[in-house]
Amino acid sequence: MYIITKEVYFCYGHRLMNHPGKCRNLHGHSVKAAISIRQEQLNDQAMVCDFSDIKASVKSYIDDQLDHNFLLHKDDPLVPALRANNERFMLLDEHPTAEVLSKMIYRHLKNQGFNIDQVVLWETDSACACYRED
């Protein structure tokens, strides 16, 4: 099995409204997503795939959906205030945790035809969440 990993970087804001600690407050992150693609066999260029293909697919998704966006649970009471001020935000059915964001990126790339192994989202230098499907 061959596995390659491409890292991408982006920023987002969120809050975890039911969190007992300080993450319930509005805050932001500069994150790294490590995207791993796997293949049993290499292609005719002796690659799993071209790193630029991963970058192009994930960059458009991240730029359109996640980067410099405010991610909120759909029931967050801040939504009316954000709408009233024409702020950019995205509503999620789940709480906007690193785990959920890694799953969102994973599923996007899977839908784009990549044989994705996992997505690891580094929320800080020392804390990450991983999503993979067995």
N, CA, C and O atoms as a GROMACS GRO file, in nm:
protein
  536
    1MET      N    1   0.086  -0.118   0.000
    1MET     CA    2   0.000   0.000   0.000
    1MET      C    3   0.090   0.124   0.000
    1MET      O    4   0.183   0.136   0.080
    2TYR      N    5   0.060   0.215  -0.090
    2TYR     CA    6   0.130   0.344  -0.098
    2TYR      C    7   0.040   0.451  -0.039
    2TYR      O    8  -0.081   0.450  -0.062
    3ILE      N    9   0.098   0.542   0.036
    3ILE     CA   10   0.022   0.654   0.094
    3ILE      C   11   0.103   0.781   0.076
    3ILE      O   12   0.222   0.785   0.107
    4ILE      N   13   0.037   0.886   0.027
    4ILE     CA   14   0.099   1.018   0.019
    4ILE      C   15   0.016   1.113   0.104
    4ILE      O   16  -0.102   1.090   0.129
    5THR      N   17   0.079   1.221   0.148
    5THR     CA   18   0.010   1.320   0.232
    5THR      C   19   0.040   1.460   0.182
    5THR      O   20   0.156   1.495   0.157
    6LYS      N   21  -0.065   1.538   0.167
    6LYS     CA   22  -0.055   1.679   0.128
    6LYS      C   23  -0.109   1.764   0.241
    6LYS      O   24  -0.218   1.738   0.292
    7GLU      N   25  -0.033   1.866   0.280
    7GLU     CA   26  -0.078   1.957   0.385
    7GLU      C   27  -0.134   2.084   0.323
    7GLU      O   28  -0.080   2.138   0.226
    8VAL      N   29  -0.244   2.132   0.381
    8VAL     CA   30  -0.304   2.260   0.342
    8VAL      C   31  -0.332   2.339   0.469
    8VAL      O   32  -0.353   2.282   0.576
    9TYR      N   33  -0.334   2.470   0.455
    9TYR     CA   34  -0.350   2.558   0.571
    9TYR      C   35  -0.465   2.654   0.546
    9TYR      O   36  -0.485   2.702   0.435
   10PHE      N   37  -0.540   2.682   0.653
   10PHE     CA   38  -0.649   2.778   0.643
   10PHE      C   39  -0.687   2.827   0.783
   10PHE      O   40  -0.640   2.775   0.884
   11CYS      N   41  -0.772   2.928   0.786
   11CYS     CA   42  -0.817   2.988   0.911
   11CYS      C   43  -0.970   2.985   0.916
   11CYS      O   44  -1.037   2.996   0.814
   12TYR      N   45  -1.022   2.969   1.036
   12TYR     CA   46  -1.167   2.975   1.054
   12TYR      C   47  -1.197   3.018   1.197
   12TYR      O   48  -1.113   3.009   1.287
   13GLY      N   49  -1.320   3.066   1.216
   13GLY     CA   50  -1.368   3.099   1.349
   13GLY      C   51  -1.483   3.008   1.385
   13GLY      O   52  -1.552   2.955   1.298
   14HIS      N   53  -1.503   2.989   1.514
   14HIS     CA   54  -1.615   2.908   1.560
   14HIS      C   55  -1.636   2.929   1.709
   14HIS      O   56  -1.565   3.007   1.773
   15ARG      N   57  -1.733   2.858   1.760
   15ARG     CA   58  -1.750   2.843   1.903
   15ARG      C   59  -1.827   2.714   1.926
   15ARG      O   60  -1.903   2.669   1.840
   16LEU      N   61  -1.806   2.656   2.042
   16LEU     CA   62  -1.876   2.533   2.079
   16LEU      C   63  -1.971   2.572   2.191
   16LEU      O   64  -1.934   2.571   2.308
   17MET      N   65  -2.095   2.606   2.154
   17MET     CA   66  -2.185   2.674   2.246
   17MET      C   67  -2.220   2.594   2.371
   17MET      O   68  -2.260   2.654   2.471
   18ASN      N   69  -2.206   2.462   2.371
   18ASN     CA   70  -2.236   2.383   2.490
   18ASN      C   71  -2.110   2.338   2.564
   18ASN      O   72  -2.119   2.259   2.658
   19HIS      N   73  -1.996   2.387   2.524
   19HIS     CA   74  -1.870   2.348   2.585
   19HIS      C   75  -1.859   2.408   2.725
   19HIS      O   76  -1.894   2.524   2.745
   20PRO      N   77  -1.812   2.330   2.824
   20PRO     CA   78  -1.803   2.383   2.960
   20PRO      C   79  -1.686   2.479   2.981
   20PRO      O   80  -1.683   2.550   3.082
   21GLY      N   81  -1.591   2.481   2.890
   21GLY     CA   82  -1.472   2.566   2.906
   21GLY      C   83  -1.476   2.686   2.815
   21GLY      O   84  -1.581   2.727   2.766
   22LYS      N   85  -1.358   2.742   2.792
   22LYS     CA   86  -1.349   2.867   2.717
   22LYS      C   87  -1.378   2.851   2.567
   22LYS      O   88  -1.394   2.952   2.498
   23CYS      N   89  -1.385   2.730   2.515
   23CYS     CA   90  -1.420   2.710   2.374
   23CYS      C   91  -1.564   2.745   2.342
   23CYS      O   92  -1.603   2.747   2.226
   24ARG      N   93  -1.644   2.774   2.445
   24ARG     CA   94  -1.782   2.818   2.420
   24ARG      C   95  -1.784   2.963   2.371
   24ARG      O   96  -1.886   3.010   2.320
   25ASN      N   97  -1.672   3.033   2.387
   25ASN     CA   98  -1.661   3.172   2.342
   25ASN      C   99  -1.617   3.178   2.196
   25ASN      O  100  -1.555   3.085   2.145
   26LEU      N  101  -1.650   3.288   2.131
   26LEU     CA  102  -1.606   3.310   1.993
   26LEU      C  103  -1.454   3.310   1.989
   26LEU      O  104  -1.389   3.378   2.069
   27HIS      N  105  -1.396   3.234   1.895
   27HIS     CA  106  -1.251   3.232   1.879
   27HIS      C  107  -1.217   3.176   1.741
   27HIS      O  108  -1.304   3.127   1.670
   28GLY      N  109  -1.092   3.184   1.705
   28GLY     CA  110  -1.049   3.137   1.574
   28GLY      C  111  -0.927   3.049   1.581
   28GLY      O  112  -0.860   3.042   1.684
   29HIS      N  113  -0.898   2.982   1.470
   29HIS     CA  114  -0.785   2.893   1.459
   29HIS      C  115  -0.717   2.910   1.323
   29HIS      O  116  -0.783   2.934   1.222
   30SER      N  117  -0.587   2.898   1.323
   30SER     CA  118  -0.509   2.880   1.200
   30SER      C  119  -0.469   2.734   1.201
   30SER      O  120  -0.393   2.690   1.287
   31VAL      N  121  -0.520   2.658   1.106
   31VAL     CA  122  -0.507   2.512   1.112
   31VAL      C  123  -0.427   2.458   0.995
   31VAL      O  124  -0.408   2.522   0.892
   32LYS      N  125  -0.381   2.334   1.016
   32LYS     CA  126  -0.318   2.255   0.911
   32LYS      C  127  -0.401   2.129   0.893
   32LYS      O  128  -0.432   2.061   0.991
   33ALA      N  129  -0.437   2.099   0.770
   33ALA     CA  130  -0.504   1.973   0.740
   33ALA      C  131  -0.405   1.886   0.661
   33ALA      O  132  -0.355   1.927   0.556
   34ALA      N  133  -0.378   1.768   0.713
   34ALA     CA  134  -0.290   1.671   0.646
   34ALA      C  135  -0.380   1.567   0.581
   34ALA      O  136  -0.448   1.490   0.649
   35ILE      N  137  -0.378   1.564   0.449
   35ILE     CA  138  -0.467   1.479   0.370
   35ILE      C  139  -0.387   1.364   0.312
   35ILE      O  140  -0.292   1.385   0.237
   36SER      N  141  -0.426   1.242   0.347
   36SER     CA  142  -0.352   1.124   0.301
   36SER      C  143  -0.438   1.045   0.202
   36SER      O  144  -0.554   1.015   0.226
   37ILE      N  145  -0.375   1.013   0.088
   37ILE     CA  146  -0.438   0.936  -0.019
   37ILE      C  147  -0.362   0.804  -0.032
   37ILE      O  148  -0.240   0.801  -0.021
   38ARG      N  149  -0.436   0.695  -0.055
   38ARG     CA  150  -0.370   0.564  -0.064
   38ARG      C  151  -0.404   0.494  -0.195
   38ARG      O  152  -0.510   0.516  -0.254
   39GLN      N  153  -0.314   0.411  -0.238
   39GLN     CA  154  -0.335   0.326  -0.356
   39GLN      C  155  -0.254   0.198  -0.340
   39GLN      O  156  -0.145   0.199  -0.285
   40GLU      N  157  -0.309   0.091  -0.389
   40GLU     CA  158  -0.237  -0.037  -0.389
   40GLU      C  159  -0.126  -0.035  -0.494
   40GLU      O  160  -0.017  -0.089  -0.473
   41GLN      N  161  -0.155   0.028  -0.607
   41GLN     CA  162  -0.060   0.033  -0.718
   41GLN      C  163  -0.033   0.178  -0.757
   41GLN      O  164  -0.120   0.265  -0.742
   42LEU      N  165   0.085   0.204  -0.807
   42LEU     CA  166   0.119   0.336  -0.856
   42LEU      C  167   0.064   0.354  -0.997
   42LEU      O  168   0.045   0.257  -1.070
   43ASN      N  169   0.041   0.479  -1.035
   43ASN     CA  170  -0.008   0.506  -1.170
   43ASN      C  171   0.107   0.496  -1.271
   43ASN      O  172   0.218   0.457  -1.235
   44ASP      N  173   0.080   0.532  -1.397
   44ASP     CA  174   0.182   0.517  -1.502
   44ASP      C  175   0.299   0.614  -1.487
   44ASP      O  176   0.399   0.603  -1.557
   45GLN      N  177   0.286   0.710  -1.394
   45GLN     CA  178   0.396   0.801  -1.364
   45GLN      C  179   0.466   0.763  -1.234
   45GLN      O  180   0.545   0.840  -1.180
   46ALA      N  181   0.436   0.642  -1.184
   46ALA     CA  182   0.492   0.590  -1.059
   46ALA      C  183   0.455   0.676  -0.938
   46ALA      O  184   0.535   0.697  -0.847
   47MET      N  185   0.329   0.725  -0.939
   47MET     CA  186   0.278   0.806  -0.828
   47MET      C  187   0.143   0.751  -0.782
   47MET      O  188   0.072   0.686  -0.858
   48VAL      N  189   0.110   0.779  -0.656
   48VAL     CA  190  -0.026   0.755  -0.608
   48VAL      C  191  -0.120   0.849  -0.684
   48VAL      O  192  -0.219   0.806  -0.742
   49CYS      N  193  -0.087   0.975  -0.684
   49CYS     CA  194  -0.150   1.078  -0.766
   49CYS      C  195  -0.062   1.201  -0.754
   49CYS      O  196   0.030   1.204  -0.672
   50ASP      N  197  -0.089   1.300  -0.832
   50ASP     CA  198  -0.010   1.422  -0.827
   50ASP      C  199  -0.055   1.506  -0.708
   50ASP      O  200  -0.175   1.525  -0.686
   51PHE      N  201   0.040   1.555  -0.630
   51PHE     CA  202   0.006   1.640  -0.515
   51PHE      C  203  -0.078   1.760  -0.557
   51PHE      O  204  -0.164   1.805  -0.482
   52SER      N  205  -0.051   1.811  -0.676
   52SER     CA  206  -0.126   1.930  -0.721
   52SER      C  207  -0.273   1.898  -0.745
   52SER      O  208  -0.358   1.987  -0.733
   53ASP      N  209  -0.306   1.772  -0.778
   53ASP     CA  210  -0.446   1.735  -0.795
   53ASP      C  211  -0.520   1.741  -0.661
   53ASP      O  212  -0.635   1.785  -0.654
   54ILE      N  213  -0.454   1.695  -0.556
   54ILE     CA  214  -0.514   1.702  -0.422
   54ILE      C  215  -0.533   1.849  -0.384
   54ILE      O  216  -0.640   1.889  -0.338
   55LYS      N  217  -0.428   1.927  -0.403
   55LYS     CA  218  -0.432   2.068  -0.366
   55LYS      C  219  -0.544   2.141  -0.439
   55LYS      O  220  -0.619   2.218  -0.378
   56ALA      N  221  -0.557   2.117  -0.569
   56ALA     CA  222  -0.659   2.187  -0.647
   56ALA      C  223  -0.800   2.152  -0.598
   56ALA      O  224  -0.885   2.240  -0.587
   57SER      N  225  -0.824   2.026  -0.570
   57SER     CA  226  -0.957   1.984  -0.526
   57SER      C  227  -0.990   2.038  -0.387
   57SER      O  228  -1.099   2.090  -0.365
   58VAL      N  229  -0.898   2.025  -0.296
   58VAL     CA  230  -0.927   2.066  -0.159
   58VAL      C  231  -0.924   2.219  -0.144
   58VAL      O  232  -0.998   2.275  -0.064
   59LYS      N  233  -0.839   2.286  -0.222
   59LYS     CA  234  -0.828   2.431  -0.210
   59LYS      C  235  -0.960   2.499  -0.248
   59LYS      O  236  -1.003   2.593  -0.181
   60SER      N  237  -1.022   2.452  -0.354
   60SER     CA  238  -1.148   2.516  -0.394
   60SER      C  239  -1.256   2.495  -0.287
   60SER      O  240  -1.333   2.586  -0.258
   61TYR      N  241  -1.260   2.377  -0.229
   61TYR     CA  242  -1.358   2.350  -0.123
   61TYR      C  243  -1.330   2.436   0.000
   61TYR      O  244  -1.420   2.499   0.054
   62ILE      N  245  -1.205   2.437   0.044
   62ILE     CA  246  -1.169   2.514   0.163
   62ILE      C  247  -1.192   2.662   0.139
   62ILE      O  248  -1.247   2.731   0.225
   63ASP      N  249  -1.149   2.714   0.025
   63ASP     CA  250  -1.168   2.857  -0.004
   63ASP      C  251  -1.316   2.895  -0.006
   63ASP      O  252  -1.354   3.000   0.047
   64ASP      N  253  -1.399   2.810  -0.065
   64ASP     CA  254  -1.541   2.841  -0.077
   64ASP      C  255  -1.618   2.821   0.052
   64ASP      O  256  -1.712   2.896   0.081
   65GLN      N  257  -1.580   2.721   0.132
   65GLN     CA  258  -1.661   2.681   0.246
   65GLN      C  259  -1.602   2.716   0.384
   65GLN      O  260  -1.675   2.756   0.474
   66LEU      N  261  -1.471   2.700   0.400
   66LEU     CA  262  -1.414   2.704   0.535
   66LEU      C  263  -1.323   2.822   0.565
   66LEU      O  264  -1.332   2.880   0.673
   67ASP      N  265  -1.237   2.859   0.473
   67ASP     CA  266  -1.133   2.959   0.502
   67ASP      C  267  -1.195   3.095   0.533
   67ASP      O  268  -1.279   3.145   0.459
   68HIS      N  269  -1.151   3.152   0.643
   68HIS     CA  270  -1.200   3.281   0.690
   68HIS      C  271  -1.353   3.285   0.696
   68HIS      O  272  -1.416   3.385   0.660
   69ASN      N  273  -1.409   3.176   0.741
   69ASN     CA  274  -1.553   3.166   0.760
   69ASN      C  275  -1.578   3.141   0.908
   69ASN      O  276  -1.491   3.091   0.980
   70PHE      N  277  -1.696   3.175   0.952
   70PHE     CA  278  -1.735   3.150   1.090
   70PHE      C  279  -1.828   3.030   1.089
   70PHE      O  280  -1.934   3.035   1.027
   71LEU      N  281  -1.791   2.923   1.158
   71LEU     CA  282  -1.864   2.797   1.156
   71LEU      C  283  -1.943   2.783   1.286
   71LEU      O  284  -1.888   2.793   1.395
   72LEU      N  285  -2.073   2.759   1.270
   72LEU     CA  286  -2.162   2.752   1.385
   72LEU      C  287  -2.256   2.632   1.375
   72LEU      O  288  -2.288   2.587   1.265
   73HIS      N  289  -2.299   2.583   1.490
   73HIS     CA  290  -2.406   2.484   1.493
   73HIS      C  291  -2.534   2.554   1.447
   73HIS      O  292  -2.555   2.672   1.476
   74LYS      N  293  -2.619   2.482   1.377
   74LYS     CA  294  -2.741   2.542   1.318
   74LYS      C  295  -2.834   2.603   1.422
   74LYS      O  296  -2.916   2.688   1.387
   75ASP      N  297  -2.823   2.562   1.549
   75ASP     CA  298  -2.911   2.616   1.653
   75ASP      C  299  -2.846   2.729   1.734
   75ASP      O  300  -2.900   2.771   1.836
   76ASP      N  301  -2.732   2.778   1.689
   76ASP     CA  302  -2.662   2.882   1.765
   76ASP      C  303  -2.744   3.011   1.767
   76ASP      O  304  -2.787   3.058   1.662
   77PRO      N  305  -2.765   3.069   1.884
   77PRO     CA  306  -2.845   3.193   1.893
   77PRO      C  307  -2.776   3.316   1.833
   77PRO      O  308  -2.840   3.421   1.823
   78LEU      N  309  -2.651   3.307   1.792
   78LEU     CA  310  -2.583   3.420   1.729
   78LEU      C  311  -2.622   3.440   1.582
   78LEU      O  312  -2.593   3.544   1.524
   79VAL      N  313  -2.688   3.341   1.523
   79VAL     CA  314  -2.718   3.346   1.381
   79VAL      C  315  -2.794   3.473   1.341
   79VAL      O  316  -2.754   3.537   1.243
   80PRO      N  317  -2.901   3.514   1.410
   80PRO     CA  318  -2.971   3.637   1.368
   80PRO      C  319  -2.880   3.760   1.368
   80PRO      O  320  -2.891   3.844   1.278
   81ALA      N  321  -2.793   3.773   1.466
   81ALA     CA  322  -2.703   3.889   1.471
   81ALA      C  323  -2.604   3.887   1.354
   81ALA      O  324  -2.575   3.991   1.295
   82LEU      N  325  -2.554   3.770   1.320
   82LEU     CA  326  -2.462   3.759   1.207
   82LEU      C  327  -2.533   3.793   1.076
   82LEU      O  328  -2.478   3.862   0.990
   83ARG      N  329  -2.654   3.743   1.061
   83ARG     CA  330  -2.733   3.774   0.940
   83ARG      C  331  -2.760   3.924   0.930
   83ARG      O  332  -2.746   3.984   0.824
   84ALA      N  333  -2.798   3.985   1.042
   84ALA     CA  334  -2.830   4.127   1.044
   84ALA      C  335  -2.711   4.214   1.006
   84ALA      O  336  -2.728   4.325   0.954
   85ASN      N  337  -2.591   4.164   1.031
   85ASN     CA  338  -2.469   4.240   1.001
   85ASN      C  339  -2.398   4.192   0.875
   85ASN      O  340  -2.284   4.228   0.850
   86ASN      N  341  -2.467   4.110   0.796
   86ASN     CA  342  -2.411   4.058   0.670
   86ASN      C  343  -2.275   3.992   0.688
   86ASN      O  344  -2.187   4.007   0.604
   87GLU      N  345  -2.259   3.920   0.798
   87GLU     CA  346  -2.134   3.848   0.824
   87GLU      C  347  -2.135   3.714   0.751
   87GLU      O  348  -2.240   3.654   0.729
   88ARG      N  349  -2.017   3.669   0.714
   88ARG     CA  350  -2.003   3.538   0.649
   88ARG      C  351  -2.002   3.430   0.758
   88ARG      O  352  -1.927   3.438   0.855
   89PHE      N  353  -2.088   3.329   0.738
   89PHE     CA  354  -2.090   3.217   0.832
   89PHE      C  355  -2.147   3.096   0.762
   89PHE      O  356  -2.210   3.106   0.656
   90MET      N  357  -2.124   2.980   0.823
   90MET     CA  358  -2.174   2.853   0.770
   90MET      C  359  -2.237   2.778   0.886
   90MET      O  360  -2.177   2.765   0.992
   91LEU      N  361  -2.357   2.727   0.864
   91LEU     CA  362  -2.427   2.651   0.967
   91LEU      C  363  -2.406   2.502   0.945
   91LEU      O  364  -2.415   2.452   0.832
   92LEU      N  365  -2.379   2.432   1.053
   92LEU     CA  366  -2.355   2.288   1.048
   92LEU      C  367  -2.460   2.215   1.132
   92LEU      O  368  -2.510   2.268   1.231
   93ASP      N  369  -2.492   2.093   1.091
   93ASP     CA  370  -2.582   2.009   1.169
   93ASP      C  371  -2.515   1.958   1.295
   93ASP      O  372  -2.581   1.924   1.393
   94GLU      N  373  -2.382   1.954   1.293
   94GLU     CA  374  -2.304   1.910   1.409
   94GLU      C  375  -2.228   2.029   1.465
   94GLU      O  376  -2.215   2.132   1.399
   95HIS      N  377  -2.178   2.016   1.585
   95HIS     CA  378  -2.095   2.123   1.642
   95HIS      C  379  -1.965   2.131   1.564
   95HIS      O  380  -1.909   2.028   1.526
   96PRO      N  381  -1.914   2.252   1.538
   96PRO     CA  382  -1.799   2.270   1.449
   96PRO      C  383  -1.664   2.240   1.518
   96PRO      O  384  -1.582   2.329   1.540
   97THR      N  385  -1.646   2.113   1.549
   97THR     CA  386  -1.521   2.069   1.612
   97THR      C  387  -1.418   2.031   1.506
   97THR      O  388  -1.452   2.018   1.388
   98ALA      N  389  -1.294   2.013   1.547
   98ALA     CA  390  -1.189   1.967   1.456
   98ALA      C  391  -1.225   1.830   1.398
   98ALA      O  392  -1.195   1.801   1.282
   99GLU      N  393  -1.290   1.747   1.478
   99GLU     CA  394  -1.332   1.615   1.431
   99GLU      C  395  -1.430   1.628   1.315
   99GLU      O  396  -1.418   1.558   1.214
  100VAL      N  397  -1.527   1.716   1.330
  100VAL     CA  398  -1.629   1.736   1.227
  100VAL      C  399  -1.567   1.796   1.101
  100VAL      O  400  -1.601   1.754   0.990
  101LEU      N  401  -1.478   1.893   1.116
  101LEU     CA  402  -1.414   1.954   0.999
  101LEU      C  403  -1.328   1.853   0.923
  101LEU      O  404  -1.326   1.854   0.800
  102SER      N  405  -1.257   1.766   0.995
  102SER     CA  406  -1.177   1.665   0.927
  102SER      C  407  -1.268   1.571   0.848
  102SER      O  408  -1.231   1.528   0.738
  103LYS      N  409  -1.385   1.538   0.902
  103LYS     CA  410  -1.480   1.453   0.829
  103LYS      C  411  -1.535   1.525   0.705
  103LYS      O  412  -1.552   1.462   0.600
  104MET      N  413  -1.562   1.654   0.716
  104MET     CA  414  -1.612   1.730   0.601
  104MET      C  415  -1.512   1.729   0.486
  104MET      O  416  -1.549   1.707   0.371
  105ILE      N  417  -1.385   1.753   0.517
  105ILE     CA  418  -1.281   1.754   0.414
  105ILE      C  419  -1.265   1.615   0.354
  105ILE      O  420  -1.253   1.600   0.232
  106TYR      N  421  -1.264   1.513   0.439
  106TYR     CA  422  -1.254   1.375   0.395
  106TYR      C  423  -1.364   1.343   0.293
  106TYR      O  424  -1.337   1.292   0.184
  107ARG      N  425  -1.487   1.373   0.331
  107ARG     CA  426  -1.600   1.337   0.244
  107ARG      C  427  -1.600   1.415   0.112
  107ARG      O  428  -1.640   1.362   0.009
  108HIS      N  429  -1.554   1.540   0.117
  108HIS     CA  430  -1.541   1.616  -0.007
  108HIS      C  431  -1.445   1.546  -0.102
  108HIS      O  432  -1.477   1.525  -0.219
  109LEU      N  433  -1.327   1.509  -0.052
  109LEU     CA  434  -1.228   1.446  -0.139
  109LEU      C  435  -1.273   1.308  -0.186
  109LEU      O  436  -1.245   1.269  -0.299
  110LYS      N  437  -1.342   1.236  -0.101
  110LYS     CA  438  -1.396   1.106  -0.142
  110LYS      C  439  -1.496   1.125  -0.256
  110LYS      O  440  -1.496   1.048  -0.352
  111ASN      N  441  -1.582   1.226  -0.244
  111ASN     CA  442  -1.680   1.256  -0.350
  111ASN      C  443  -1.614   1.301  -0.479
  111ASN      O  444  -1.672   1.288  -0.587
  112GLN      N  445  -1.492   1.354  -0.469
  112GLN     CA  446  -1.416   1.396  -0.587
  112GLN      C  447  -1.341   1.280  -0.652
  112GLN      O  448  -1.273   1.299  -0.753
  113GLY      N  449  -1.352   1.160  -0.594
  113GLY     CA  450  -1.292   1.041  -0.654
  113GLY      C  451  -1.157   1.001  -0.599
  113GLY      O  452  -1.096   0.907  -0.650
  114PHE      N  453  -1.110   1.068  -0.496
  114PHE     CA  454  -0.982   1.031  -0.436
  114PHE      C  455  -1.000   0.909  -0.347
  114PHE      O  456  -1.103   0.895  -0.280
  115ASN      N  457  -0.901   0.823  -0.345
  115ASN     CA  458  -0.901   0.707  -0.255
  115ASN      C  459  -0.838   0.754  -0.124
  115ASN      O  460  -0.722   0.725  -0.094
  116ILE      N  461  -0.917   0.825  -0.048
  116ILE     CA  462  -0.867   0.893   0.071
  116ILE      C  463  -0.847   0.795   0.186
  116ILE      O  464  -0.931   0.709   0.213
  117ASP      N  465  -0.733   0.810   0.252
  117ASP     CA  466  -0.702   0.726   0.368
  117ASP      C  467  -0.750   0.794   0.496
  117ASP      O  468  -0.822   0.734   0.576
  118GLN      N  469  -0.710   0.920   0.514
  118GLN     CA  470  -0.751   0.994   0.633
  118GLN      C  471  -0.724   1.143   0.616
  118GLN      O  472  -0.647   1.184   0.530
  119VAL      N  473  -0.791   1.221   0.699
  119VAL     CA  474  -0.764   1.364   0.711
  119VAL      C  475  -0.735   1.391   0.857
  119VAL      O  476  -0.815   1.357   0.945
  120VAL      N  477  -0.620   1.452   0.883
  120VAL     CA  478  -0.583   1.494   1.018
  120VAL      C  479  -0.585   1.645   1.020
  120VAL      O  480  -0.516   1.709   0.941
  121LEU      N  481  -0.664   1.702   1.110
  121LEU     CA  482  -0.674   1.847   1.122
  121LEU      C  483  -0.606   1.892   1.251
  121LEU      O  484  -0.650   1.858   1.361
  122TRP      N  485  -0.498   1.967   1.235
  122TRP     CA  486  -0.422   2.020   1.348
  122TRP      C  487  -0.481   2.154   1.388
  122TRP      O  488  -0.464   2.253   1.318
  123GLU      N  489  -0.552   2.156   1.500
  123GLU     CA  490  -0.615   2.279   1.549
  123GLU      C  491  -0.514   2.369   1.619
  123GLU      O  492  -0.526   2.492   1.615
  124THR      N  493  -0.416   2.309   1.682
  124THR     CA  494  -0.302   2.381   1.741
  124THR      C  495  -0.177   2.299   1.709
  124THR      O  496  -0.186   2.193   1.647
  125ASP      N  497  -0.061   2.349   1.751
  125ASP     CA  498   0.064   2.275   1.727
  125ASP      C  499   0.067   2.142   1.800
  125ASP      O  500   0.142   2.052   1.761
  126SER      N  501  -0.012   2.127   1.904
  126SER     CA  502  -0.004   2.005   1.984
  126SER      C  503  -0.135   1.925   1.991
  126SER      O  504  -0.144   1.827   2.065
  127ALA      N  505  -0.236   1.966   1.914
  127ALA     CA  506  -0.365   1.897   1.922
  127ALA      C  507  -0.424   1.879   1.782
  127ALA      O  508  -0.436   1.974   1.706
  128CYS      N  509  -0.462   1.754   1.752
  128CYS     CA  510  -0.521   1.726   1.621
  128CYS      C  511  -0.635   1.627   1.634
  128CYS      O  512  -0.648   1.556   1.734
  129ALA      N  513  -0.719   1.623   1.531
  129ALA     CA  514  -0.828   1.526   1.520
  129ALA      C  515  -0.815   1.458   1.385
  129ALA      O  516  -0.774   1.521   1.287
  130CYS      N  517  -0.849   1.331   1.379
  130CYS     CA  518  -0.836   1.253   1.256
  130CYS      C  519  -0.970   1.191   1.221
  130CYS      O  520  -1.044   1.145   1.308
  131TYR      N  521  -1.001   1.190   1.089
  131TYR     CA  522  -1.117   1.116   1.042
  131TYR      C  523  -1.073   1.021   0.934
  131TYR      O  524  -1.001   1.059   0.842
  132ARG      N  525  -1.118   0.896   0.945
  132ARG     CA  526  -1.096   0.794   0.842
  132ARG      C  527  -1.213   0.697   0.847
  132ARG      O  528  -1.281   0.683   0.949
  133GLU      N  529  -1.234   0.630   0.737
  133GLU     CA  530  -1.339   0.528   0.730
  133GLU      C  531  -1.272   0.394   0.702
  133GLU      O  532  -1.186   0.384   0.614
  134ASP      N  533  -1.311   0.295   0.777
  134ASP     CA  534  -1.251   0.162   0.758
  134ASP      C  535  -1.320   0.084   0.649
  134ASP      O  536  -1.281  -0.029   0.620
   0.00000   0.00000   0.00000
